[in-house]
Amino acid sequence: MSVTSVEKDPEALTMTVTADLDATVERAWQLWADPRQFEQWWGPPGYPTTVVDHDLRAGGRITPAATSALSSA
């Protein structure tokens, strides 16, 4: 995945990431639409991700929480 731009809006607490994916539109949508698939795909290796909030409706959000294997409980 190549990130082409990142737009941050601290007042709205939003960040928009634009990226080029080496996948079909259908496959990319599957990754975003299924929280379990998203968890496997999102973030760098070694940082397990859990989806805390998953709402793909207009104005919704996905909230991932990532931890490092080095993190303490």
Secondary structure, 3 states (H helix, E strand, C coil): CEEEEEEEECCCCEEEEEEECCCCHHHHHHHHHCHHHHHHHCCCCCCCEEEEEECCCCCCCEEEEECCCCCCC
